[in-house]
Amino acid sequence: MTEQRTKEGDGVGAAGAGAERSAAEAPAAVEKRGRPGRRRVEDRVEAVLELLSGKASVDQIARRLGVQAETVERWREVALEGLATSLRQGSGKTGRELALERELRDLEQSFTRVAMQKELLERALGERPSRPRRFER
């Protein structure tokens, strides 16, 4: 029965009546996250910047955020890939993006050509004199 009251939130915990937290000890507003262990983009960016600037190690960041060290290392790899892509000479677009843009440009040109041919054929058919009709007897 006492366990049931404790779960219901009467303020008496397993350590007794003195186990209540003061207002100063109460945690700040808890953010609701999607999956357990999922971190916000801002948290990941801050962690990677700290890591790259040498302010903290992978293990320190992982412990602070409650994630595996491999997760922090993966964040660093993704950030470095993005950095390399953004610093790439030229357009900064991937090969796939460039190929898709070329294909789109070719399709637009083909469409324009077909539309012009259609318009010219319609004009030619419109200007063509009609054939005299034969009268049936």
C-alpha positions in Angstrom: 0.0 0.0 0.0 2.8 2.4 0.8 4.4 1.7 -2.6 1.2 2.6 -4.3 1.0 5.9 -2.5 4.6 6.7 -3.5 3.8 6.0 -7.1 0.7 8.2 -6.9 2.9 11.2 -5.9 2.2 11.9 -2.3 5.7 13.2 -1.8 7.0 10.3 0.3 9.7 8.5 -1.6 11.8 5.4 -0.7 14.2 7.5 1.4 11.4 8.9 3.5 9.8 12.3 3.9 13.1 14.2 3.5 13.6 13.0 -0.1 11.5 15.8 -1.6 13.4 18.1 -3.9 13.6 21.8 -3.3 12.7 24.3 -6.0 16.4 25.0 -6.6 17.1 21.3 -7.1 14.1 20.7 -9.4 15.3 20.2 -13.0 14.6 22.9 -15.6 11.7 22.4 -18.0 12.3 19.1 -19.6 12.2 19.1 -23.4 10.2 16.3 -24.9 12.2 14.5 -27.6 11.1 12.0 -30.2 13.1 8.8 -29.5 15.1 8.3 -26.3 18.7 9.5 -26.9 17.7 11.6 -29.9 19.4 15.0 -29.9 18.3 18.3 -31.4 20.3 19.7 -34.3 21.5 22.5 -32.1 22.9 20.1 -29.6 24.7 18.1 -32.3 26.1 21.2 -33.9 27.4 22.5 -30.6 28.9 19.1 -29.8 30.7 18.9 -33.2 32.0 22.5 -32.9 33.3 21.8 -29.4 35.0 18.6 -30.7 36.6 20.3 -33.7 37.8 23.3 -31.7 39.4 21.0 -29.1 37.3 22.2 -26.2 36.1 18.7 -25.4 36.9 15.1 -26.3 34.6 12.6 -27.9 34.1 10.8 -24.5 33.4 14.0 -22.6 30.7 15.0 -25.1 29.2 11.6 -25.3 29.0 11.4 -21.5 27.5 14.9 -21.2 24.8 14.2 -23.9 24.1 10.6 -22.8 25.0 9.0 -26.1 27.6 6.5 -27.3 31.0 7.8 -28.4 30.5 6.3 -31.8 27.4 8.5 -32.2 29.5 11.6 -31.6 32.1 10.4 -34.0 29.4 9.8 -36.6 28.2 13.4 -36.1 31.7 14.6 -36.7 32.0 12.6 -39.9 28.7 13.9 -41.3 29.7 17.5 -40.4 33.1 17.1 -42.2 31.4 15.6 -45.3 29.0 18.5 -45.4 31.9 20.9 -44.9 33.8 19.3 -47.8 30.8 19.5 -50.0 30.2 23.2 -49.2 33.8 24.1 -49.9 34.0 22.1 -53.1 35.1 24.3 -56.1 32.4 25.3 -58.6 28.8 24.9 -57.8 29.2 22.7 -54.7 26.6 20.3 -56.1 27.0 16.6 -56.1 27.5 14.7 -59.4 23.9 13.3 -59.1 22.5 16.8 -58.8 24.5 18.0 -61.8 23.3 15.0 -63.9 19.7 15.6 -62.9 20.0 19.3 -63.8 21.4 18.4 -67.3 18.6 15.9 -67.8 16.0 18.5 -66.8 17.5 21.0 -69.2 17.5 18.4 -72.1 13.9 17.6 -71.4 12.9 21.2 -71.3 14.5 21.8 -74.7 12.8 18.7 -76.2 9.5 19.9 -74.9 10.0 23.3 -76.4 10.9 21.8 -79.7 7.8 19.6 -79.8 5.6 22.4 -78.8 6.9 24.6 -81.6 6.4 21.8 -84.2 2.9 21.3 -83.0 2.2 25.0 -83.4 3.7 25.1 -86.9 1.6 22.1 -88.0 -1.6 23.6 -86.6 -0.9 26.9 -88.5 -0.1 25.0 -91.7 -3.3 23.0 -91.5 -5.3 26.1 -90.7 -4.0 27.9 -93.8 -4.6 25.0 -96.1 -7.5 25.6 -98.5 -10.3 23.2 -98.0 -11.0 20.7 -100.8 -14.1 21.1 -102.8 -16.8 18.8 -101.8 -18.3 16.3 -104.2 -22.0 16.4 -104.5 -23.7 13.0 -104.3 -26.3 12.4 -106.9 
